[in-house]
Amino acid sequence: MAGVHDIHLAQAAIMIRDQERAKSFYRDKLGLRHLLDAPPALSFFNAARHG
C-alpha cells in the first residue's frame, strides 16, 4: 500500500490515574511483558515484536 510504512516504537509515555489498572490492561489485555516499576509511579513494558 503506497504511503504506508512500518514503524517501530521505542518509547511512549502515557499519563494514567490508576497505575495498577493500567498495568493490568497493558499486561493482560495487550499482552505486553511487564519489565519493572520505578518510583514514583512508572511502569515499563516490552513492546518489541516477538517472533
mmCIF file as gemmi writes it, N, C-alpha and C atoms, coordinates in Angstrom:
data_model
loop_
_atom_site.group_PDB
_atom_site.id
_atom_site.type_symbol
_atom_site.label_atom_id
_atom_site.label_alt_id
_atom_site.label_comp_id
_atom_site.label_asym_id
_atom_site.label_entity_id
_atom_site.label_seq_id
_atom_site.pdbx_PDB_ins_code
_atom_site.Cartn_x
_atom_site.Cartn_y
_atom_site.Cartn_z
_atom_site.occupancy
_atom_site.B_iso_or_equiv
_atom_site.pdbx_formal_charge
_atom_site.auth_seq_id
_atom_site.auth_asym_id
_atom_site.pdbx_PDB_model_num
ATOM 1 N N . MET Axp A 1 ? 0.84 -1.163 0 1 0 ? 1 A 1
ATOM 2 C CA . MET Axp A 1 ? 0 0 0 1 0 ? 1 A 1
ATOM 3 C C . MET Axp A 1 ? 0.891 1.234 0 1 0 ? 1 A 1
ATOM 4 N N . ALA Axp A 2 ? 0.739 2.099 -0.947 1 0 ? 2 A 1
ATOM 5 C CA . ALA Axp A 2 ? 1.567 3.294 -1.072 1 0 ? 2 A 1
ATOM 6 C C . ALA Axp A 2 ? 1.346 4.23 0.11 1 0 ? 2 A 1
ATOM 7 N N . GLY Axp A 3 ? 2.431 4.773 0.627 1 0 ? 3 A 1
ATOM 8 C CA . GLY Axp A 3 ? 2.355 5.732 1.717 1 0 ? 3 A 1
ATOM 9 C C . GLY Axp A 3 ? 2.241 5.118 3.106 1 0 ? 3 A 1
ATOM 10 N N . VAL Axp A 4 ? 2.22 3.792 3.196 1 0 ? 4 A 1
ATOM 11 C CA . VAL Axp A 4 ? 2.139 3.137 4.495 1 0 ? 4 A 1
ATOM 12 C C . VAL Axp A 4 ? 3.496 2.532 4.805 1 0 ? 4 A 1
ATOM 13 N N . HIS Axp A 5 ? 3.984 2.809 5.996 1 0 ? 5 A 1
ATOM 14 C CA . HIS Axp A 5 ? 5.309 2.331 6.387 1 0 ? 5 A 1
ATOM 15 C C . HIS Axp A 5 ? 5.231 1.659 7.747 1 0 ? 5 A 1
ATOM 16 N N . ASP Axp A 6 ? 6.081 0.663 7.958 1 0 ? 6 A 1
ATOM 17 C CA . ASP Axp A 6 ? 6.22 0.077 9.286 1 0 ? 6 A 1
ATOM 18 C C . ASP Axp A 6 ? 6.922 1.077 10.185 1 0 ? 6 A 1
ATOM 19 N N . ILE Axp A 7 ? 6.49 1.173 11.418 1 0 ? 7 A 1
ATOM 20 C CA . ILE Axp A 7 ? 7.195 1.982 12.402 1 0 ? 7 A 1
ATOM 21 C C . ILE Axp A 7 ? 7.547 1.093 13.575 1 0 ? 7 A 1
ATOM 22 N N . HIS Axp A 8 ? 8.542 1.475 14.306 1 0 ? 8 A 1
ATOM 23 C CA . HIS Axp A 8 ? 8.985 0.723 15.47 1 0 ? 8 A 1
ATOM 24 C C . HIS Axp A 8 ? 8.938 1.649 16.672 1 0 ? 8 A 1
ATOM 25 N N . LEU Axp A 9 ? 8.168 1.273 17.657 1 0 ? 9 A 1
ATOM 26 C CA . LEU Axp A 9 ? 8.004 2.07 18.859 1 0 ? 9 A 1
ATOM 27 C C . LEU Axp A 9 ? 9.194 1.865 19.771 1 0 ? 9 A 1
ATOM 28 N N . ALA Axp A 10 ? 9.842 2.966 20.145 1 0 ? 10 A 1
ATOM 29 C CA . ALA Axp A 10 ? 10.965 2.884 21.066 1 0 ? 10 A 1
ATOM 30 C C . ALA Axp A 10 ? 10.513 3.21 22.482 1 0 ? 10 A 1
ATOM 31 N N . GLN Axp A 11 ? 9.776 4.297 22.637 1 0 ? 11 A 1
ATOM 32 C CA . GLN Axp A 11 ? 9.28 4.691 23.95 1 0 ? 11 A 1
ATOM 33 C C . GLN Axp A 11 ? 7.961 5.407 23.794 1 0 ? 11 A 1
ATOM 34 N N . ALA Axp A 12 ? 7.13 5.289 24.812 1 0 ? 12 A 1
ATOM 35 C CA . ALA Axp A 12 ? 5.886 6.035 24.878 1 0 ? 12 A 1
ATOM 36 C C . ALA Axp A 12 ? 5.613 6.355 26.334 1 0 ? 12 A 1
ATOM 37 N N . ALA Axp A 13 ? 5.16 7.549 26.593 1 0 ? 13 A 1
ATOM 38 C CA . ALA Axp A 13 ? 4.785 7.949 27.949 1 0 ? 13 A 1
ATOM 39 C C . ALA Axp A 13 ? 3.301 8.287 27.924 1 0 ? 13 A 1
ATOM 40 N N . ILE Axp A 14 ? 2.558 7.646 28.785 1 0 ? 14 A 1
ATOM 41 C CA . ILE Axp A 14 ? 1.112 7.848 28.844 1 0 ? 14 A 1
ATOM 42 C C . ILE Axp A 14 ? 0.745 8.142 30.289 1 0 ? 14 A 1
ATOM 43 N N . MET Axp A 15 ? 0.13 9.296 30.527 1 0 ? 15 A 1
ATOM 44 C CA . MET Axp A 15 ? -0.299 9.64 31.883 1 0 ? 15 A 1
ATOM 45 C C . MET Axp A 15 ? -1.577 8.871 32.203 1 0 ? 15 A 1
ATOM 46 N N . ILE Axp A 16 ? -1.594 8.287 33.38 1 0 ? 16 A 1
ATOM 47 C CA . ILE Axp A 16 ? -2.749 7.494 33.816 1 0 ? 16 A 1
ATOM 48 C C . ILE Axp A 16 ? -3.122 7.91 35.244 1 0 ? 16 A 1
ATOM 49 N N . ARG Axp A 17 ? -4.326 7.516 35.669 1 0 ? 17 A 1
ATOM 50 C CA . ARG Axp A 17 ? -4.771 7.819 37.037 1 0 ? 17 A 1
ATOM 51 C C . ARG Axp A 17 ? -4.631 6.625 37.964 1 0 ? 17 A 1
ATOM 52 N N . ASP Axp A 18 ? -4.762 5.435 37.428 1 0 ? 18 A 1
ATOM 53 C CA . ASP Axp A 18 ? -4.741 4.22 38.242 1 0 ? 18 A 1
ATOM 54 C C . ASP Axp A 18 ? -3.657 3.294 37.691 1 0 ? 18 A 1
ATOM 55 N N . GLN Axp A 19 ? -2.502 3.293 38.338 1 0 ? 19 A 1
ATOM 56 C CA . GLN Axp A 19 ? -1.355 2.53 37.829 1 0 ? 19 A 1
ATOM 57 C C . GLN Axp A 19 ? -1.631 1.033 37.788 1 0 ? 19 A 1
ATOM 58 N N . GLU Axp A 20 ? -2.239 0.485 38.81 1 0 ? 20 A 1
ATOM 59 C CA . GLU Axp A 20 ? -2.49 -0.959 38.827 1 0 ? 20 A 1
ATOM 60 C C . GLU Axp A 20 ? -3.461 -1.369 37.718 1 0 ? 20 A 1
ATOM 61 N N . ARG Axp A 21 ? -4.475 -0.563 37.487 1 0 ? 21 A 1
ATOM 62 C CA . ARG Axp A 21 ? -5.434 -0.86 36.409 1 0 ? 21 A 1
ATOM 63 C C . ARG Axp A 21 ? -4.758 -0.767 35.044 1 0 ? 21 A 1
ATOM 64 N N . ALA Axp A 22 ? -3.922 0.249 34.859 1 0 ? 22 A 1
ATOM 65 C CA . ALA Axp A 22 ? -3.201 0.41 33.593 1 0 ? 22 A 1
ATOM 66 C C . ALA Axp A 22 ? -2.236 -0.754 33.369 1 0 ? 22 A 1
ATOM 67 N N . LYS Axp A 23 ? -1.524 -1.157 34.424 1 0 ? 23 A 1
ATOM 68 C CA . LYS Axp A 23 ? -0.6 -2.285 34.293 1 0 ? 23 A 1
ATOM 69 C C . LYS Axp A 23 ? -1.348 -3.547 33.888 1 0 ? 23 A 1
ATOM 70 N N . SER Axp A 24 ? -2.476 -3.767 34.501 1 0 ? 24 A 1
ATOM 71 C CA . SER Axp A 24 ? -3.287 -4.938 34.165 1 0 ? 24 A 1
ATOM 72 C C . SER Axp A 24 ? -3.712 -4.901 32.703 1 0 ? 24 A 1
ATOM 73 N N . PHE Axp A 25 ? -4.128 -3.735 32.224 1 0 ? 25 A 1
ATOM 74 C CA . PHE Axp A 25 ? -4.556 -3.597 30.835 1 0 ? 25 A 1
ATOM 75 C C . PHE Axp A 25 ? -3.41 -3.91 29.867 1 0 ? 25 A 1
ATOM 76 N N . TYR Axp A 26 ? -2.269 -3.267 30.042 1 0 ? 26 A 1
ATOM 77 C CA . TYR Axp A 26 ? -1.157 -3.463 29.107 1 0 ? 26 A 1
ATOM 78 C C . TYR Axp A 26 ? -0.588 -4.877 29.172 1 0 ? 26 A 1
ATOM 79 N N . ARG Axp A 27 ? -0.55 -5.456 30.358 1 0 ? 27 A 1
ATOM 80 C CA . ARG Axp A 27 ? -0.021 -6.809 30.529 1 0 ? 27 A 1
ATOM 81 C C . ARG Axp A 27 ? -1.034 -7.864 30.095 1 0 ? 27 A 1
ATOM 82 N N . ASP Axp A 28 ? -2.252 -7.797 30.636 1 0 ? 28 A 1
ATOM 83 C CA . ASP Axp A 28 ? -3.224 -8.876 30.453 1 0 ? 28 A 1
ATOM 84 C C . ASP Axp A 28 ? -4.045 -8.759 29.171 1 0 ? 28 A 1
ATOM 85 N N . LYS Axp A 29 ? -4.404 -7.564 28.782 1 0 ? 29 A 1
ATOM 86 C CA . LYS Axp A 29 ? -5.237 -7.373 27.58 1 0 ? 29 A 1
ATOM 87 C C . LYS Axp A 29 ? -4.402 -7.229 26.316 1 0 ? 29 A 1
ATOM 88 N N . LEU Axp A 30 ? -3.312 -6.458 26.389 1 0 ? 30 A 1
ATOM 89 C CA . LEU Axp A 30 ? -2.481 -6.249 25.196 1 0 ? 30 A 1
ATOM 90 C C . LEU Axp A 30 ? -1.338 -7.25 25.085 1 0 ? 30 A 1
ATOM 91 N N . GLY Axp A 31 ? -1.04 -7.948 26.17 1 0 ? 31 A 1
ATOM 92 C CA . GLY Axp A 31 ? -0.008 -8.975 26.13 1 0 ? 31 A 1
ATOM 93 C C . GLY Axp A 31 ? 1.422 -8.469 26.178 1 0 ? 31 A 1
ATOM 94 N N . LEU Axp A 32 ? 1.619 -7.229 26.649 1 0 ? 32 A 1
ATOM 95 C CA . LEU Axp A 32 ? 2.975 -6.706 26.758 1 0 ? 32 A 1
ATOM 96 C C . LEU Axp A 32 ? 3.63 -7.269 28.016 1 0 ? 32 A 1
ATOM 97 N N . ARG Axp A 33 ? 4.911 -7.564 27.901 1 0 ? 33 A 1
ATOM 98 C CA . ARG Axp A 33 ? 5.65 -8.111 29.042 1 0 ? 33 A 1
ATOM 99 C C . ARG Axp A 33 ? 6.05 -6.979 29.975 1 0 ? 33 A 1
ATOM 100 N N . HIS Axp A 34 ? 5.63 -7.066 31.236 1 0 ? 34 A 1
ATOM 101 C CA . HIS Axp A 34 ? 5.973 -6.055 32.241 1 0 ? 34 A 1
ATOM 102 C C . HIS Axp A 34 ? 7.428 -6.229 32.622 1 0 ? 34 A 1
ATOM 103 N N . LEU Axp A 35 ? 8.189 -5.146 32.554 1 0 ? 35 A 1
ATOM 104 C CA . LEU Axp A 35 ? 9.611 -5.211 32.87 1 0 ? 35 A 1
ATOM 105 C C . LEU Axp A 35 ? 9.9 -4.809 34.31 1 0 ? 35 A 1
ATOM 106 N N . LEU Axp A 36 ? 9.407 -3.631 34.712 1 0 ? 36 A 1
ATOM 107 C CA . LEU Axp A 36 ? 9.691 -3.165 36.064 1 0 ? 36 A 1
ATOM 108 C C . LEU Axp A 36 ? 8.845 -1.958 36.401 1 0 ? 36 A 1
ATOM 109 N N . ASP Axp A 37 ? 8.779 -1.666 37.692 1 0 ? 37 A 1
ATOM 110 C CA . ASP Axp A 37 ? 8.172 -0.449 38.205 1 0 ? 37 A 1
ATOM 111 C C . ASP Axp A 37 ? 9.273 0.383 38.839 1 0 ? 37 A 1
ATOM 112 N N . ALA Axp A 38 ? 9.115 1.702 38.8 1 0 ? 38 A 1
ATOM 113 C CA . ALA Axp A 38 ? 10.083 2.608 39.417 1 0 ? 38 A 1
ATOM 114 C C . ALA Axp A 38 ? 9.322 3.774 40.05 1 0 ? 38 A 1
ATOM 115 N N . PRO Axp A 39 ? 9.848 4.287 41.15 1 0 ? 39 A 1
ATOM 116 C CA . PRO Axp A 39 ? 9.177 5.41 41.801 1 0 ? 39 A 1
ATOM 117 C C . PRO Axp A 39 ? 9.242 6.661 40.922 1 0 ? 39 A 1
ATOM 118 N N . PRO Axp A 40 ? 8.305 7.568 41.006 1 0 ? 40 A 1
ATOM 119 C CA . PRO Axp A 40 ? 7.188 7.497 41.933 1 0 ? 40 A 1
ATOM 120 C C . PRO Axp A 40 ? 6.036 6.635 41.414 1 0 ? 40 A 1
ATOM 121 N N . ALA Axp A 41 ? 5.797 6.584 40.126 1 0 ? 41 A 1
ATOM 122 C CA . ALA Axp A 41 ? 4.678 5.783 39.59 1 0 ? 41 A 1
ATOM 123 C C . ALA Axp A 41 ? 4.927 5.462 38.123 1 0 ? 41 A 1
ATOM 124 N N . LEU Axp A 42 ? 6.068 4.84 37.848 1 0 ? 42 A 1
ATOM 125 C CA . LEU Axp A 42 ? 6.427 4.48 36.477 1 0 ? 42 A 1
ATOM 126 C C . LEU Axp A 42 ? 6.363 2.969 36.313 1 0 ? 42 A 1
ATOM 127 N N . SER Axp A 43 ? 5.852 2.534 35.181 1 0 ? 43 A 1
ATOM 128 C CA . SER Axp A 43 ? 5.856 1.111 34.835 1 0 ? 43 A 1
ATOM 129 C C . SER Axp A 43 ? 6.41 0.974 33.432 1 0 ? 43 A 1
ATOM 130 N N . PHE Axp A 44 ? 7.264 0.001 33.232 1 0 ? 44 A 1
ATOM 131 C CA . PHE Axp A 44 ? 7.902 -0.21 31.938 1 0 ? 44 A 1
ATOM 132 C C . PHE Axp A 44 ? 7.473 -1.56 31.379 1 0 ? 44 A 1
ATOM 133 N N . PHE Axp A 45 ? 7.177 -1.568 30.068 1 0 ? 45 A 1
ATOM 134 C CA . PHE Axp A 45 ? 6.737 -2.773 29.377 1 0 ? 45 A 1
ATOM 135 C C . PHE Axp A 45 ? 7.569 -2.956 28.117 1 0 ? 45 A 1
ATOM 136 N N . ASN Axp A 46 ? 7.75 -4.209 27.714 1 0 ? 46 A 1
ATOM 137 C CA . ASN Axp A 46 ? 8.429 -4.515 26.466 1 0 ? 46 A 1
ATOM 138 C C . ASN Axp A 46 ? 7.391 -4.521 25.355 1 0 ? 46 A 1
ATOM 139 N N . ALA Axp A 47 ? 7.545 -3.605 24.388 1 0 ? 47 A 1
ATOM 140 C CA . ALA Axp A 47 ? 6.602 -3.518 23.273 1 0 ? 47 A 1
ATOM 141 C C . ALA Axp A 47 ? 7.23 -4.018 21.976 1 0 ? 47 A 1
ATOM 142 N N . ALA Axp A 48 ? 8.368 -4.705 22.073 1 0 ? 48 A 1
ATOM 143 C CA . ALA Axp A 48 ? 9.055 -5.207 20.882 1 0 ? 48 A 1
ATOM 144 C C . ALA Axp A 48 ? 8.269 -6.35 20.27 1 0 ? 48 A 1
ATOM 145 N N . ARG Axp A 49 ? 8.428 -6.505 18.971 1 0 ? 49 A 1
ATOM 146 C CA . ARG Axp A 49 ? 7.795 -7.646 18.282 1 0 ? 49 A 1
ATOM 147 C C . ARG Axp A 49 ? 8.414 -8.925 18.761 1 0 ? 49 A 1
ATOM 148 N N . HIS Axp A 50 ? 7.586 -9.935 18.854 1 0 ? 50 A 1
ATOM 149 C CA . HIS Axp A 50 ? 8.059 -11.267 19.26 1 0 ? 50 A 1
ATOM 150 C C . HIS Axp A 50 ? 7.949 -12.194 18.067 1 0 ? 50 A 1
ATOM 151 N N . GLY Axp A 51 ? 9.018 -12.938 17.823 1 0 ? 51 A 1
ATOM 152 C CA . GLY Axp A 51 ? 8.977 -13.912 16.729 1 0 ? 51 A 1
ATOM 153 C C . GLY Axp A 51 ? 9.47 -13.382 15.527 1 0 ? 51 A 1
